[in-house]
Amino acid sequence: MKQKILPADVPAKKEKEFLRNFKKATGGSGRLMLFAGDQKVEHLNNDFYGKGISLEDNDPEHLFKIASKANIGVFATQFGLISQYARSYKDIPYLVKLNAKTNLIPYSDKDPYSKEWFSVDDVMEFKKDSKLDILGVGYTVYLGSEYEREMFHEAANIVHKAHKNGLLAVLWIYPKGNYVKDEHDAHLISGAAGVGAALGADFVKLKVPYKKGRFEANLLREVTTAAGRVGVLCEGGNKIDEKVFLKELYEQIHIGKSRGNGTGRNIHQRELKEAVKMANAIYAITVNNATVKEALKELK
């Protein structure tokens, strides 16, 4: 197993640290439950205030309260939010998101480019000074954008630098831009998975493939095979019924052979107690290999 999860660009002196981070993030299962809290920039306040969303969610601290109480692999959010709240939440396993952009400019008007905000060196200095449990870094690439070359360059360097420092590297790779006709096309998403492998990521967070607008788990087999040794994380998407979500998650893992999920709205849009229960149910399926029936018990 070690030879499959330990990238060759992790130096010998950092191998133990990388393996520790990998084991802690995945609970020893090889699967990652990533609690996504990076939408404060990506979706502005649309995901945090409105119909069907708990009023608690409008306060950024809600994310940290959930991450501190629930079973998660890593909590992924921006450097600045972590610096604001981490003194109060030192025990959370963090993954620092290194780039972000808003959704104000339509993709039909301008292809997206999300430039790196901070470097891996900045994260390592922060980790050393704060003594926080930072397990990895993340970065988003918009496949098909006219700026993909610049994002590939940044992503490749981030992954390599993360490995040199014993950190995990997670890439969000989403097809976006004027030349992308269907971002949920299984064949295109498989291409994104292959790009994640070529960039050297440990995990790649991808769109869920649809056929005629519906999720079909067997479509994931092309995607997960194309990813090779890189773990595929399926995005959580809009908040839906808990049982439907957990059933799809189980099928993604056991039929589609994904190795985890990146879930935000389906967790944090609930009030704290319910959000923690939902996170625990997701973790149970992802890391503890629970059935849907067993995971649903976490919601009671």
N, C-alpha and C positions, 0 to 999 in steps of 0.2 A: 504493500500500500504506500509506503514511504516514497518509493521511486516514482509513483504516479502523482503524488501531490506536492513533491518538493521540486520546485523549478531549479534548473541548473545554474541560473544566475543568482541564486541565494548563496553568498559566500559561506565557507565552512564555519566561520566564527559566528554566523547568524542563523545557522540551520536549526539549532534548538529553539531559538526565539520564534522563528517562523512556524515551526511545528507546534509549539505551544499556542501561538495565536490561532493557527488553523484548528487545532483540537478544541480550544475554548469556544471559538466562533461557531463551530459545528456540533458541539457537544460530543465530539468523538464519532459522529455519525457520517461525516463527509458531506452532510447537507446543511445548507445555511438558511436560517430564518432571519432575514434582514428586515428590521422595522424601519420603514422609510419615513424620515421626517424632513425631507428636503424641499417640500412643496411650498413653503412660505415664499420662496422666490419663484419657483417654477409656475405656480398657479395663483400667485398673489393671495388674496384672502378668499377666493372662491371656494377653496376646500375647507375653510375653517369657520365660516359664518354663513348661515342661511337655513333654508328649510331642510329639516331632517338631520341637522347637525347640532350636537350638544353645544350649549353656550360655553361650556368649559373649554371647548376646542379653540376658541378665539385667542386664548392666552397661550403663548409659546411654551410656558412651563408645563402645560398639560402633557406635551410630548415627553418631557423628562420624567414627569410623575409616572406615566405609563411604563417607560423604559426601565425605571428603577424598581417597579413592583412586579412586572410581568416576566415570564420566561421568554427571552429573546436570544438570538445569536449575536447580533450587533445592532446598534442604533446609529443609523446613517443620517447625518445632518451637516450643516455648514459650520466651518471653523468658528465664525463669530457667535453663533448661537451656543456652541459648546463653551466658548470662553465666558459667555454671560452667565451660564447656569451651572457649570461643572463643579464649582466649589461646593455647591449644595448637593450635587449628585456625582460623587467621585467614584462610585462603584459600578457605574454603567459601562458595559463594553462598547466603546465608540468606534465608528468608522467615519473618517472626516471626508466630506464631499468637497472636492477641490474646484469645482466649477458650477455654474448655474446661470440661467437666463430666464426672463419673464416670457409670458405668452402673449404680450400685447401686440407685437408685430405679426400679422398673419403670414403663414408660410407661403401663401400665394403671392405676397408682396415682396418678401425677401427670404432667401434661404437662411436657415439658422446657423449661428456660430456661437458656441459657448466657450469662452476663453478661460483658462486656468486663473483662479484668483490667488491661490497660495501654492507654494512648492512643497514637495515632500520634505525638503530640508526644514522649512518652517514648521511642519507638523512634528518632525523629530525633535526640534528644539522645544516646542510646546510640550510634547510628551515628557521630555526630560525635566523641564522646569515645573510642570504641574503634577507630575507623577500620576497622570490619568492612565486608565487602561485602554489605550488606543491600539486597536488590533489591525487596522488597515486604513486604506484610502480608497476613494471612488471618484470616477470621472465619467461624464456623459459625452458620447460621440453621436452626431447626427449623420447617419449613413445616407449618402445621396445628395447631401448639401454641397454646393459649390465650394464650401470651405472645409470639406472633409479632410483634405490633405493636411491643413494646419492642425485639425483635431487629432488626426492619426499621429502626427509628430509629437504632440503634447502627450497623448495617451501612451504611446510606446515608451517615452522617457519616464513618465510617471510610474508605469508598471515596473520598469527596470530599476528605478531608484527605490521604489517601495521594497522590492525583493532584496536589494542590496542592504536594506535596513531591517530586514526580517518582518516586514509588514505584508499583509494580504493586499491584493489589488483587485477591486471590483469595477468593471466597466458597465455602464448603461449604454447600450447601442440601439438607437431607435432610427428607423428609416423616416426621414423628414425632408421636405423640400419640394420644389416645383416639378421635379422629375419622378417623384414617388406617387404612384397612383393608388396603391393599396398597402398601407403600413401593416396590415394584418395578414398579408399573403405568406403562407407557410414557406414557400421557396425563397422568398426575399428574406424572411426572418432566419432561415437556415444560412443564408449568405452572411447575415449579421453575426451569427454564431461563429462562423468560420473566421470572420475578421477578428472577433474576440480572441480566438485561438492564436491567430497570427500576431496579435499584439501582446500575447503572453499572459493574459489575465488569468486569475485563479477562478473567478466566477464572472459570468456576464448576465446582466439583467436585460430581458428581451420582452417585446410585445408578445401577446398570446396569439397564435395562429387561428384564424377563423375560416370556415367554409360556409358561404352563403349567410354570413353574419352570425354564425353560431360557433361556439367552441367545440372542437372534436379532439380528444386527447391523442388519438393515433397520428394526427398531423404533426405532433411534437417529435415523433421518432426521427424524421428527417433532420429536424433542428438539433436534437441532442446528439445525434450521430455526427453531424457536421461540426459540433463543438469539440469533439474529441475528448481530451482530458479536462477541459474547462467545464465547470459546473454551470448548468443553465438555471437561472432564476426567472420564474415567470412573474410579470408585473401583477399587482393586485387589482388595479383598475378602480372603477367607481364602486361605491358602497352598494352591496347587494345582500339578499337574504343569507343569513349565516350558514344554513344547511346547504344551500346551493354553492356558496363559496367553498366550504370545506369539502364537498363532494368533488368539485372541480380540482381543488388542490390535490386531493388523494389521487385522482386520475392522472393529473400532470406528472406526479411522481411515479406511480406504479404502472401506468400504461405508456405515458410519454417519456418516462425515464429522466425527468428533470431532477435537479439536485437542490431544490429549494424554492424560495419565493422572496419577492421584495414587496412588502405590503404596507401601505400607509393609511389611506382613507377608510378601508374596511376595519381598521383598528381605531384610529384616533378620533374619528367623527362621533364616537360614542362617549357617554359619560364615563368617568374614570373606572368605576367598578366593572362596567360592562366591557370597556376597552381592554382591561387586564384579562378578563375571562376569554375574550376573543383571541388575544395574543397567545394565551396559554393553549387554546385549542389548536391554533395554527402551529405552534411549536410542537405540540403532541404528535401531530401528523408528520410534520417535517423532520423532526429530530428523533422523536421517540417511537416512530413507526406505528403510531396508533391508527386504528380504523376510524372511519367517520363516526360510527356509533360511539366509540370510546371518546373521541374528541368532543362530541356534542355534550357529554357529561360535564365538561369543563365550563359549559355555559350556564349550568343550573346553579 
